[in-house]
Amino acid sequence: MATLEDDEADIDRVKMILPDEEGEPEKLTTVGDGAASQQVEQHYIRSIESTVVIRQLPSEGLSFQLWPAATTLVTLLDNYHRHPSKSPLTATLSTDRKLKILELGSGTGLVGIAAAVTLGANVTVTDLPHVIPNLKFNAEANADVVTKRGGTVDVAPLRWGEDDDVVVIGREFDLVLGSDVVYHDHLFEPLIKTLRLLLNGGTKRRVFVMAHLRRWKKDSVFFKKAKKLFDVEILHTDPPKEGSRIGVVVYAFIGKI
């Protein structure tokens, strides 16, 4: 596996945080209720020949929308289920037992729900308290396909940097997932604090798999701090889309026992 370099090339700020319409999943409905516009999309998971339905609420903020790195992780999970021996996730996911997974900054919950249906895993999706109702909506909307695939999806609030929130959820997870969670620099320290609580110490090796689309040079501050606490490796890199210099990069942050 490639390792993350200390000195990353300068990358210009990308104005658009969210993906273009091109290449997006099929949009099923858009409903305006006077307060928020609902956008419901269908995401086809090839390995299980079924779909995951996700509601976005764009007018409610970034936490209620899909970000580019989420689709990268969903694709990797889908491909792992189809061809596990060829996947960059093989070393992380291979196990004889049912995985227990925690997702940080879940937003719409697409990644966590995809993990539940492709891996048959017990997944806990988390975000800030005001995001929880939409997370619950999406978890319930996909309950049938999740159950059919042998997984579960629980929903819980988790504020980064808050020890008590981690205590309530617990630390007994086999894997932590996240996508596009490194964006506001004032959240770097709280996120790192939560990752330390979840990954370091204990008796087993814990891993945080994070998909990230770098937008600002300041992102490197997060990675330099993280490298002091975890072993950081690059698992996968998407090719850049047309007009962009970079693609989504998937990292493994390996905790220290």
Long-range contacts (C-beta under 8 A, 24 or more apart in sequence): 1-233, 1-234, 1-235, 1-252, 2-233, 2-234, 3-232, 3-233, 3-234, 4-223, 4-227, 4-232, 4-233, 4-234, 4-251, 6-224, 6-227, 8-214, 8-217, 8-220, 8-223, 10-217, 11-214, 11-215, 11-216, 11-217, 11-245, 11-246, 12-245, 13-215, 13-216, 14-213, 14-215, 14-244, 17-62, 17-67, 17-183, 17-215, 18-62, 18-65, 18-66, 18-67, 18-68, 19-66, 19-67, 19-68, 19-71, 28-53, 35-59, 36-60, 41-66, 43-74, 43-110, 43-114, 45-74, 45-78, 45-114, 45-117, 45-118, 46-78, 46-82, 47-78, 47-79, 47-81, 47-82, 47-118, 48-81, 48-117, 48-118, 48-145, 48-149, 50-117, 50-145, 50-148, 50-149, 51-145, 52-110, 52-113, 52-114, 52-117, 52-142, 52-145, 53-138, 53-141, 53-142, 54-108, 54-109, 54-110, 54-113, 54-138, 54-141, 55-108, 55-134, 55-137, 55-138, 55-141, 56-108, 57-134, 60-134, 62-107, 63-105, 63-107, 63-127, 63-128, 63-130, 63-131, 64-107, 64-108, 64-131, 64-134, 65-107, 65-108, 66-107, 66-108, 66-110, 67-107, 67-179, 67-180, 67-213, 68-180, 68-213, 68-248, 69-179, 69-180, 69-211, 69-212, 69-213, 69-248, 70-107, 70-108, 70-110, 70-111, 70-179, 70-180, 70-211, 71-110, 72-179, 72-211, 72-236, 72-238, 72-248, 72-250, 73-111, 73-114, 73-177, 73-179, 73-209, 73-211, 73-250, 74-110, 74-111, 74-114, 76-211, 76-236, 76-250, 77-111, 77-114, 77-115, 77-118, 77-119, 78-114, 78-118, 80-118, 80-119, 81-118, 81-119, 88-235, 88-236, 88-250, 89-209, 89-235, 92-175, 92-207, 92-209, 92-235, 92-252, 93-119, 93-175, 95-174, 98-122, 98-150, 99-174, 99-175, 100-172, 100-173, 100-174, 100-175, 101-173, 101-174, 101-175, 101-176, 101-177, 102-126, 102-169, 102-173, 102-175, 102-176, 102-177, 102-198, 103-176, 103-177, 103-178, 104-158, 104-160, 104-176, 104-177, 104-178, 104-181, 104-191, 104-194, 104-208, 105-160, 105-178, 105-179, 105-180, 105-181, 106-131, 106-135, 107-131, 107-135, 108-134, 108-135, 108-138, 109-135, 109-138, 109-139, 109-153, 109-155, 110-138, 111-177, 111-179, 112-153, 112-177, 113-138, 113-139, 113-142, 113-146, 113-153, 115-151, 115-177, 116-146, 116-149, 116-151, 116-152, 116-153, 117-142, 117-145, 117-146, 117-149, 117-151, 118-149, 119-151, 120-149, 120-150, 120-151, 121-151, 121-152, 122-151, 122-152, 122-154, 123-151, 123-152, 123-153, 123-154, 124-153, 124-154, 124-155, 124-156, 124-169, 124-173, 125-153, 125-154, 125-155, 125-156, 126-155, 126-156, 126-157, 126-158, 126-169, 127-157, 127-158, 128-157, 128-159, 129-157, 129-159, 132-156, 132-157, 158-194, 159-190, 160-187, 160-190, 160-191, 160-193, 160-194, 161-189, 161-190, 161-191, 161-193, 161-194, 162-190, 162-194, 163-197, 166-194, 166-197, 166-198, 171-197, 171-198, 171-202, 173-198, 173-206, 174-206, 175-206, 175-207, 175-208, 175-209, 176-206, 176-207, 176-208, 176-209, 177-208, 177-209, 177-210, 178-208, 178-209, 178-210, 178-211, 179-210, 179-211, 179-212, 180-211, 180-212, 180-213, 181-210, 181-212, 182-210, 182-212, 182-219, 182-222, 183-215, 185-218, 185-221, 185-222, 188-221, 188-222, 188-225, 189-225, 191-222, 192-222, 192-225, 192-226, 192-229, 195-226, 195-229, 195-230, 195-253, 195-255, 196-229, 198-255, 199-230, 199-253, 199-254, 199-255, 199-256, 200-229, 200-230, 200-255, 200-256, 200-257, 201-255, 201-256, 201-257, 202-255, 202-257, 203-257, 204-257, 205-254, 205-255, 205-257, 206-254, 206-255, 207-252, 207-253, 207-254, 207-255, 208-252, 208-253, 208-255, 209-235, 209-250, 209-251, 209-252, 209-253, 210-250, 210-251, 210-253, 211-248, 211-249, 211-250, 211-251, 212-248, 212-249, 212-250, 212-251, 213-246, 213-247, 213-248, 213-249, 214-246, 214-249, 226-253, 229-256, 230-254, 230-255, 230-256, 231-256
